[in-house]
Amino acid sequence: MAEALWQAAAAERGLRVAAISAGTLGWDGRPATGYAVDVLADWQVGLHHHSQRLDATMVADATLVVAMTRDHAFGVHAHDGAAMDRTFLLPEVVRLAARAGQVAGESSTDWVRRLNEQRSSGRIPGRAAEEIADPAGSPRAVYEQTAHVLRRHIAALVGHWPG
């Protein structure tokens, strides 16, 4: 859901910043759940997604890695320890971006570096309260709640994105 919501919000703002959704579990090739597709369809957001496992190339190529939980962030770290400096929980990156503000002409790479500098050294990503649980296996109402949380934070992140 997060990838589809990012693409929709970024397109609305005219941002040409791609997002790729990948997981730390081995669920390669599974389609999005019916509830996920239906909830986003209610907002006219298409979800044509098949799960893929995170790999080292994806991590290396990413300017910013957004994780939903700390376990996901540690999964990123397992692929590339240096990537922790650019791995954030979604609410965390929004919180830090709001505090950091924007700098005219700043690249996304420099912006992410500046966000990381706001963290305490050696700190694990985010706060426990900032984790967003995967709704897989839950009733539709949980998917709706998760989608609302994702949509709110993604809209804020798109609003803060440099450029």
C-alpha positions in Angstrom: 0.0 0.0 0.0 2.8 2.4 0.9 4.4 2.2 -2.6 1.1 2.9 -4.4 0.2 5.8 -2.0 3.7 7.3 -2.5 3.4 7.1 -6.3 0.0 8.7 -6.2 1.1 11.5 -3.8 4.3 12.1 -5.7 2.5 12.3 -9.0 0.0 14.8 -7.6 2.9 17.1 -6.5 4.8 16.5 -9.8 7.7 14.7 -8.1 9.6 12.2 -10.2 10.9 10.1 -7.3 10.4 6.4 -7.6 9.5 4.1 -4.7 10.0 0.4 -4.6 8.3 -1.8 -2.0 10.2 -4.8 -0.7 10.0 -6.9 2.4 12.5 -8.6 4.7 10.5 -11.9 4.7 10.7 -14.4 1.9 7.3 -13.8 0.3 8.4 -13.2 -3.3 5.7 -13.1 -5.9 2.6 -12.9 -3.7 0.0 -10.4 -5.0 -1.4 -7.7 -2.7 -4.2 -8.9 -0.5 -7.8 -8.2 -1.6 -8.3 -5.9 1.3 -5.3 -3.8 0.4 -6.5 -3.5 -3.2 -10.0 -2.7 -2.2 -9.1 -0.1 0.4 -6.9 1.8 -2.0 -9.4 1.4 -4.9 -11.9 3.3 -2.6 -9.4 6.3 -3.0 -8.9 5.7 -6.7 -5.4 4.5 -6.1 -4.4 1.4 -8.1 -2.5 -1.3 -6.4 -0.9 -3.8 -8.8 1.8 -5.2 -6.6 3.5 -8.5 -6.1 5.8 -8.9 -3.1 9.5 -9.0 -3.5 12.3 -9.6 -1.1 14.6 -6.8 -0.3 18.1 -7.3 -1.7 21.5 -5.6 -1.4 21.1 -3.8 -4.8 17.8 -2.2 -3.8 19.4 -0.9 -0.6 22.6 0.3 -2.3 20.5 2.2 -4.9 18.2 3.9 -2.5 18.6 7.5 -1.5 16.2 6.9 1.4 15.0 3.6 2.9 11.7 3.8 4.7 10.8 1.0 7.0 7.5 0.4 8.8 9.0 -1.3 11.8 12.4 -1.5 13.6 12.6 -5.1 12.6 12.4 -4.0 9.0 15.1 -1.4 9.6 17.4 -4.1 11.0 16.7 -6.2 7.9 18.0 -3.4 5.8 21.1 -3.2 8.1 21.7 -6.9 7.4 22.1 -6.1 3.7 24.2 -3.0 4.2 25.3 -1.7 7.6 26.0 1.8 6.2 22.4 2.1 5.0 21.2 2.7 8.6 22.2 6.4 8.1 19.5 6.6 5.4 16.9 4.2 6.9 14.1 5.7 8.8 10.7 4.6 10.1 8.0 6.5 8.1 6.7 8.6 11.0 10.3 9.3 12.1 11.4 10.7 8.7 8.3 12.9 8.6 9.0 14.1 12.2 12.6 14.9 11.4 11.8 16.5 8.0 9.3 18.8 9.7 12.0 19.9 12.2 14.7 20.3 9.6 12.8 22.4 7.1 13.9 22.9 3.6 17.0 24.3 2.1 16.8 25.8 -1.4 18.6 23.8 -4.0 19.4 20.9 -1.6 19.7 17.5 -3.1 17.7 14.6 -1.7 20.9 12.9 -0.7 22.1 15.9 1.3 18.6 16.3 2.8 18.6 12.6 4.0 22.1 13.2 5.4 20.8 16.2 7.3 17.9 14.3 8.7 20.2 11.6 9.9 22.3 14.2 11.7 19.3 15.0 13.9 19.4 11.5 15.4 21.4 10.6 18.5 24.6 8.8 17.5 24.1 5.0 17.5 20.4 5.3 18.1 18.1 2.6 16.6 15.7 4.0 14.0 12.6 5.7 15.2 10.6 5.2 18.3 8.5 2.2 19.2 5.3 4.3 18.9 6.3 5.1 15.3 6.2 1.5 14.1 3.4 0.8 11.6 2.3 -2.9 11.8 1.7 -4.9 8.7 -2.1 -5.5 8.5 -1.6 -8.9 6.7 -4.2 -11.4 8.0 -6.2 -8.8 9.7 -9.8 -7.7 9.0 -10.5 -5.0 6.4 -11.0 -2.3 9.2 -7.3 -2.8 10.1 -6.3 -2.3 6.5 -8.3 0.9 6.4 -6.7 2.2 9.5 -3.2 1.3 8.2 -4.0 3.0 4.9 -5.1 6.2 6.6 -1.9 6.2 8.7 0.3 5.6 5.6 -1.6 8.1 3.5 -1.2 10.9 6.2 2.6 10.3 6.6 3.3 9.8 2.9 1.5 13.1 2.1 3.6 14.8 4.7 6.8 13.2 3.4 6.0 14.2 -0.2 5.4 17.8 1.1 8.8 17.9 2.7 10.7 16.2 -0.1 13.3 18.6 -1.6 12.8 19.9 -5.1 
